[in-house]
């Protein structure tokens, strides 16, 4: 860390955030929002850079949203690295504000209003985490209402999350543009994720099978294969080759509706979720974009 | 109708509405929204007048929201009186715009995102109309996002609706002020409602028992009665005296949470719902405000 870099301004209170954004808007500045749960990595920073490229003020929210964790999930041990996060944001340049609310700033004790995105929220991740996307959609709408950004930035890594948010924005007429930034990967292809910190060195090595299975799918499609089950069978073999891995799903789905396809005809996304040791990882790749 | 009054400007497309509002906001004008389903009566017009008193542009939305009607309810026969509505709005003065979207402007065929306000939506009206408030909350949030009003106006006649909307606005950080205007009544006390048009002359006469029961509750409380069941028993007697009336509920509830109270201690609201012939009517009165 370069000591000469100034840490970004940090705001905890919604009222102060609103004043900051309103002042920027009065000056005609374009506002970008990158919602995060902290434990920032290059994937997050790519969102911040994308925002800085087209906005004049970038709000990076850092909030580990309890509503998107189910009981028994990793809410308590989710990595919280605020000091390091702020230093990383400092490397992204100026006009970046960190919005770091406390849990009490976000949810009142009698919180009762939830966004339900039917259909999209119940499949894939939703089968394993039934209340996850309700928590995601709700906190994202809250952040949109707190910040009132012109543009909001999300990573393609969370493909289904993006689909849920796009649907929410369209259905509820939320006046924000959604930008999706490519998944940022480690040099061996593993998608960057704050949860990679949970992986033991051995599990970390084996975790590359997710990306390998997606590359295989891409190659098979490029070579003319269109039968989903043929592709999925080979993908599963690649993933299981890691040993001591449990597959939650391996699916080829319509890139918009996320409905599984039997034959690849139009834009299709390959989505995988697996547990390596006890760490649940997801990844995806668009085929025939 | 005075022929010299100019009808309000009428907008159907969301994009045009947004442009109109954005232009007004650039001029520093304060924007009010009065959401209605049309069939305007003095209750609605009181919202418009309240908005004109503190805003510089008033949007009156007129949209019979299918999502708040259940199958078998009165969506098809709900009164639609646009020409008369516009003439009534013309009497309210200038700076009023009627936003009259078509159903296709509001809901896409694959609409999937809904606002659920737990608790408040399930009691009272929610027991008889389980999907009603989900439809109300969703369309109101959509209208808020389309119009981006500074202030929105609702009638106290729909007391539970106001409670649901207030909860939604607070929980989802929607940047709008909610104003509640007093129920406007006919000279004999019947709360104005677009559904009063369904009443036969005989049912119309008998419908005054709702208001009479609320006045009785107010008098009993004023005279020191604090036992809810004692008050409710007498309210029911008044309503049933109309003959051929079916009570859905008569409740004394906490004015904020809408939870029934056994003893009146703090702010309490009396809420009644009954069907006279086949017309379902609701009314309410705050006791000990």
Interface residues (C-beta under 8 A of the other chain):
Chain A: X14 X18 X108 X111 X112 X113 X114 X115 X116 X117 X118 X119 X120 X137 X138 X141 X142 X145 X146 X148 X167 X168 X170 X171 X172 X173 X174 X175
Chain B: X14 X18 X108 X111 X112 X113 X114 X115 X116 X117 X118 X119 X120 X137 X138 X141 X142 X145 X146 X148 X167 X168 X170 X171 X172 X173 X174 X175
